[in-house]
Amino acid sequence: MTFKDCLCYRLGKTTRKLTKAYREEIASYGLTHGQFFLIVAIMEEDGLLPSELAEKTSQDRPTITGLIDRLYHDGWVERKSDEKDRRTLRIYLTPYANQHKESILNLFERTNQKFLNRFTREEWDQMQSFLDRLEQCT
């Protein structure tokens, strides 16, 4: 086996290319790659707890807290007390974020589709199966 056959190397190289494609698209919003995907997750399901966002995005809780803090500071999200438990804070989009919702979701879809178009439906289903199996290794 050679270095280029290393799964970690190949996945890392691919991930860097995907990240770069998104970074170039999201630069005008002043969002980092991590912030962008968290915003998309919130746009998909507004009002989640930070722990639920961590689970949804496969991030650890401290990472999510830092991303939320920066998004809050930049006016993208707000924290609101849960109606049933005032000690609990839920994360919501601000009016500013909602103004950009359609364009951000379109950017997400367009960029993602650029890569998905490289696969047939059958190949993509197979790729998802491969990725699921890899995720189960840890």
C-alpha positions in Angstrom: 0.0 0.0 0.0 1.3 3.5 -0.8 0.6 6.8 0.9 -1.9 7.8 -1.8 -3.8 4.6 -1.0 -4.3 5.7 2.6 -8.0 6.2 3.3 -7.4 9.0 5.7 -5.2 10.9 3.2 -7.8 10.5 0.4 -10.8 11.5 2.6 -8.8 14.5 3.9 -7.8 15.6 0.5 -11.4 15.4 -0.7 -12.6 17.2 2.4 -10.2 20.1 1.8 -11.4 20.5 -1.8 -15.0 20.5 -0.7 -14.3 22.9 2.1 -12.5 25.2 -0.3 -15.4 25.2 -2.7 -17.8 26.3 0.1 -15.3 28.8 1.6 -15.2 30.6 -1.7 -19.0 30.7 -1.9 -19.6 31.8 1.7 -16.9 34.5 1.9 -19.3 37.3 1.1 -21.4 36.4 4.2 -18.4 36.6 6.5 -19.0 33.1 7.8 -16.5 30.4 8.5 -17.0 26.9 7.1 -18.2 25.7 10.6 -20.5 28.7 11.1 -22.0 28.2 7.6 -23.0 24.6 8.3 -24.3 25.4 11.7 -26.5 28.2 10.2 -27.8 25.7 7.5 -28.6 23.3 10.3 -30.5 26.0 12.2 -32.3 27.1 9.0 -33.4 23.5 8.6 -34.7 23.3 12.2 -34.9 26.5 14.1 -35.2 26.5 17.9 -33.0 23.6 18.8 -30.9 23.3 22.0 -27.2 23.6 21.7 -26.9 19.9 22.6 -29.3 19.0 19.8 -27.3 21.1 17.3 -24.1 19.4 18.4 -25.8 16.0 17.8 -27.2 17.1 14.4 -23.9 18.5 13.1 -21.7 15.8 14.7 -19.7 18.4 16.7 -18.7 18.4 20.3 -20.6 20.7 22.7 -17.7 23.2 23.3 -17.2 23.6 19.5 -21.0 24.3 19.1 -20.9 26.8 22.0 -18.0 28.7 20.3 -19.8 28.8 17.0 -23.0 29.9 18.5 -21.2 32.6 20.5 -19.6 34.0 17.2 -22.9 33.8 15.3 -24.7 35.6 18.2 -22.0 38.3 18.2 -22.3 38.7 14.5 -26.1 39.0 14.6 -27.0 35.6 13.0 -28.6 33.9 15.9 -30.3 34.7 19.2 -30.8 32.7 22.4 -34.2 32.5 23.8 -35.4 30.8 27.0 -37.3 27.6 26.6 -41.0 28.0 27.3 -41.1 25.0 29.6 -37.7 25.4 31.3 -36.4 29.0 31.6 -32.9 27.7 32.5 -32.7 26.2 29.0 -31.7 28.3 26.0 -32.8 27.5 22.5 -31.1 28.9 19.3 -33.1 30.8 16.8 -32.3 32.7 13.6 -32.4 36.5 13.9 -34.3 38.7 11.4 -30.9 39.3 9.7 -30.3 35.6 9.2 -33.9 35.1 7.9 -33.2 37.9 5.3 -30.4 35.7 4.0 -32.1 32.3 4.4 -33.1 31.8 0.8 -29.7 32.8 -0.6 -27.8 30.7 1.9 -29.9 27.6 1.3 -29.6 28.1 -2.4 -25.8 28.4 -2.1 -25.7 25.3 0.0 -27.8 23.3 -2.4 -26.0 24.6 -5.5 -22.5 23.9 -4.1 -23.5 20.5 -2.7 -25.2 19.6 -6.0 -21.9 20.5 -7.9 -20.3 17.5 -6.1 -23.3 15.2 -6.1 -23.6 15.6 -9.9 -20.4 13.6 -10.1 -22.3 10.5 -9.1 -25.2 8.5 -10.5 -28.1 8.0 -8.0 -26.9 4.4 -7.5 -23.3 5.5 -6.9 -24.4 8.1 -4.4 -26.4 5.5 -2.5 -23.4 3.3 -2.5 -21.1 6.1 -1.3 -23.5 6.8 1.6 -23.4 3.2 2.5 -19.6 3.2 2.5 -19.5 6.4 4.6 -22.0 4.9 7.1 -19.8 1.8 7.4 -16.7 4.0 8.0 -18.5 6.0 10.7 -19.4 2.8 12.5 -15.7 1.9 12.9 -15.1 4.3 15.8 
